[in-house]
């Protein structure tokens, strides 16, 4: 399964993507990706091998003209009612996107996320898509807003991804955004000029 946009191809990972993945995961730019940090090309090869079977919900973001992987995007179905019975519809998704710092600020994240959201809503039965971002990650917040997502709230000291110098948890404020399928459909293709 691949999703093609004007400049990108969202596709399953290949073993040959290891060097590109290592390039953006050797030093993740925001703390929420700290647990994904890779310390060597060998670790990147193992991580890419682990991802090879995922073809529906986790995609490499590759430049169409060169094939270079510049990031990734993923979201898995969750129950719309986390407190409901085990047979609750799995129609809610919380995407995670990450882009190589060298390719940020060029509209690639928006292009990839817009195509991915459309895929989730039109082909995977999404009813609701929500995203978390750190309160200091203004670029991610702008991306959510450009996608037509509503800011739903701020969770103070919500989660810890890294430790303080003394080893205690460093809690971060988290902003939540969301969009419903009916909102997505109503706005057409968000951000088109």
Secondary structure, DSSP 8 states (H G I E B T S, - for coil): -EEE-SSEEEE---GGGHHHHHHHHSS-SSGGGGGG---SHHHHHHHHHHHTT--SSEEEEEETTT--EEEEEE--EE-SSTTS-TTS---EE--EEEE-GGGTTSSHHHHHHHHHHHHHHHHS--SEEEEEEETT-HHHHHHHHHTT-EEEEEEEEEEEEEE-TTSSEEEEEEEEEEEEHHHHHHH-STT--
